[in-house]
Amino acid sequence: MEEEGDVAADYLEELLDIVDLDGDIDIDIENGRAAVAIVAEDSEMAALRKLVGKDGEVLDALQELTRLAVQAQTGDRTRLLLDVAGFRAEKRTALIALAEDVCATVRSTGQDKKLDPMPAFERKVVHDAVAAAGLQSESEGEEPRRRVVVLAPVAATSSSEQSAGSGDGAEAASS
């Protein structure tokens, strides 16, 4: 992992030189993956945001190019995560808040909730937050329309249907 981070940092430093942007490279290991971040002083953050693009599209492309550069150097596929100007960190915070709100809604309504389509990184953050809240979730659909569905607690559904006189519970499990 450290080698992946070092190769990625070298690649990104060269890119920053080419596009004449100032930034520092931070390397870390998160959840068994190399995590590389390009950061800068507050006065330089606006310039770095050019590497993020609309809704993180440029960042996603830059991450893929960085992964390819690492793979070309090491010969191994990498799951490296790249953040620029704190975009993914901010997004992670917003997604955790969204997941918590959706979990509260699912608990109160007893109904599954489908979220808007999102990229894999964002789905992973939501799945982790839902699991931390004690609920289950799954992804459905095909890229680029793949989405997270937060599932209503089965026990609450089964007990409410049983108390409504729907039978022995086998029907509740199959519906």
C-alpha positions in Angstrom: 0.0 0.0 0.0 2.8 2.4 0.8 4.4 1.8 -2.6 1.0 2.6 -4.2 0.8 5.9 -2.3 4.4 6.8 -3.2 3.9 6.1 -6.9 0.6 8.0 -6.9 2.3 10.9 -5.1 5.1 11.1 -7.7 2.5 11.0 -10.5 0.4 13.7 -8.9 3.3 16.0 -8.1 4.3 15.8 -11.8 0.7 16.6 -12.8 0.6 19.6 -10.4 3.9 20.9 -12.0 2.5 20.5 -15.5 -0.7 22.4 -14.7 1.2 24.9 -12.5 -0.9 24.4 -9.4 0.5 24.4 -5.8 -0.5 21.6 -3.5 0.9 19.2 -1.0 0.4 15.4 -1.2 -0.7 13.6 1.9 -0.5 9.8 1.9 -2.4 7.5 4.3 -3.9 4.0 4.5 -7.7 3.9 5.1 -9.7 0.6 5.3 -6.8 -1.3 3.7 -6.5 1.1 0.8 -4.0 3.7 -0.1 -5.5 7.2 0.3 -3.9 10.1 -1.3 -5.0 13.7 -0.9 -3.9 16.9 -2.6 -4.2 19.8 -0.1 -3.2 23.4 -0.1 -3.4 26.6 1.9 -6.8 28.2 2.0 -5.6 30.8 -0.6 -4.8 28.0 -3.1 -7.9 25.8 -2.5 -10.0 27.6 -5.2 -7.3 26.8 -7.8 -7.1 23.2 -6.7 -10.9 22.9 -7.1 -10.3 22.9 -10.8 -9.1 19.3 -10.4 -12.4 18.4 -8.8 -14.8 19.6 -11.6 -18.6 19.5 -11.6 -19.8 17.0 -9.1 -16.3 15.5 -8.8 -16.2 14.3 -12.4 -12.7 15.6 -13.0 -11.6 14.1 -9.7 -13.0 10.7 -10.7 -11.1 10.8 -14.0 -7.9 11.9 -12.2 -8.3 9.1 -9.7 -8.7 6.6 -12.5 -5.6 8.0 -14.3 -3.6 7.8 -11.0 -4.7 4.2 -10.5 -3.6 3.4 -14.1 -0.2 5.1 -13.4 0.2 3.0 -10.2 -0.7 -0.2 -12.0 1.7 0.6 -14.8 4.5 1.1 -12.3 3.7 -1.8 -9.8 2.1 -4.3 -12.1 -0.8 -4.6 -9.6 -4.3 -3.3 -9.8 -5.0 -0.7 -7.1 -8.1 0.5 -5.2 -6.4 3.8 -4.3 -8.6 6.7 -3.2 -7.8 10.2 -4.3 -9.1 13.4 -2.7 -8.5 16.9 -3.9 -9.1 20.1 -1.8 -11.1 18.1 0.7 -13.9 17.4 -1.8 -14.4 13.7 -0.9 -14.0 14.4 2.8 -16.8 17.0 2.6 -18.9 14.6 0.5 -18.4 11.8 3.0 -19.7 14.0 5.8 -22.8 15.0 3.8 -23.4 11.4 2.8 -23.2 10.2 6.4 -25.8 12.8 7.4 -28.0 11.8 4.5 -27.7 8.1 5.5 -28.6 8.9 9.1 -31.7 10.9 8.0 -32.8 8.1 5.7 -32.4 5.5 8.4 -34.6 7.6 10.7 -37.2 7.8 7.9 -37.0 4.1 7.2 -37.4 3.3 10.9 -40.4 5.6 11.3 -42.2 4.6 8.2 -41.2 0.9 8.1 -40.7 1.3 4.3 -37.6 0.7 2.2 -36.1 4.0 0.8 -34.3 4.3 -2.6 -31.7 6.9 -2.8 -30.7 8.8 -6.0 -28.0 7.1 -8.2 -24.4 7.7 -7.0 -20.9 6.6 -7.8 -19.3 3.6 -6.1 -17.4 5.7 -3.5 -20.5 7.4 -2.4 -22.5 4.2 -2.2 -19.8 2.6 0.0 -20.0 5.6 2.4 -23.8 5.2 2.6 -23.7 1.4 3.1 -21.1 1.9 5.9 -23.2 4.6 7.6 -26.4 2.5 7.3 -24.7 -0.5 8.8 -23.3 1.7 11.7 -26.9 2.8 12.3 -28.0 -0.9 12.6 -29.9 -1.2 9.4 -29.2 -3.0 6.1 -28.8 -1.7 2.6 -28.2 -3.0 -0.8 -27.3 -1.6 -4.2 -29.5 -2.0 -7.2 -29.4 -1.0 -10.9 -26.6 -0.7 -13.4 -24.0 2.0 -13.7 -24.3 4.9 -14.0 -27.8 4.6 -12.5 -26.8 2.3 -9.6 -28.3 3.4 -6.3 -28.5 2.4 -2.6 -31.7 1.1 -1.1 -32.0 1.3 2.7 -34.1 -1.7 3.9 -36.7 -1.5 6.5 -36.0 -3.7 9.6 -37.5 -7.1 8.9 -38.5 -7.7 12.5 -40.6 -4.5 12.6 -42.3 -5.5 9.3 -43.0 -9.0 10.4 -44.3 -8.1 13.9 -46.5 -5.4 12.5 -48.0 -7.6 9.9 -48.4 -10.4 12.4 -50.1 -8.2 14.8 -52.5 -7.1 12.0 -53.5 -10.7 11.7 -51.8 -11.5 8.5 -51.2 -15.1 9.4 -48.2 -17.2 10.7 -45.4 -14.9 9.5 -44.5 -17.0 6.4 -46.6 -14.6 4.3 -44.8 -11.6 5.7 -41.4 -13.1 4.8 -42.5 -13.7 1.2 -44.0 -10.4 0.5 
